[in-house]
Amino acid sequence: MKKITTLMPPIAAATLLLIGFAAPAQAGPYWNKSVKCNATDPDGRHIPTRVGNGELGWSHFSGKHNIHKCALVNIPVQGNVDGIDGADIQYWGWASNRAHGRVKLVVKARYARKTTDGRYNAGQGKVIGVITVYCNGMQKCPNWVNE
């Protein structure tokens, strides 16, 4: 009996190393899939702007890039597609103000159920939509953009 008990710990350790620890499958990070804004591009693609989280969607760009109006997202999306790479689409627009000039807005969207890295999933029959919006060449858009 003593031989069996001395062999068990090394056998158990070797088995775990060979088959690995069973870990539960993890879901992607939490994000709010509710739609904040909606636009359709000239090619008929419905591009939602979801509430999202700190990494994508309204929660991301309203904080990090200081965009607080649906029109700043929807107007470029309703214009021509300015860049396309598979399911990744880019739209450009302009925000202008007589006193301050103008800045180029860049809208990046994903027209697919999942993000490129697979971490986010919009659900069956839905698309991720707007990932981010920012003023080209600057970290934060000026406050006058939201007027």
HELIX and SHEET records of a PDB file:
HELIX    1   1 LYS A    2  ILE A   19  1                                  18    
HELIX    2   2 TRP A   58  LYS A   64  1                                   7    
HELIX    3   3 ALA A   71  GLN A   78  1                                   8    
HELIX    4   4 ASN A  143  ASN A  146  5                                   4    
SHEET    1   A 2 ASN A  32  THR A  40  0                                        
SHEET    2   A 2 HIS A  46  GLY A  52 -1                                        
SHEET    1   B 4 GLY A  83  ASP A  85  0                                        
SHEET    2   B 4 ASP A  88  ASN A  97 -1                                        
SHEET    3   B 4 GLY A 101  ARG A 110 -1                                        
SHEET    4   B 4 GLY A 129  CYS A 135 -1                                        
END                                                                             
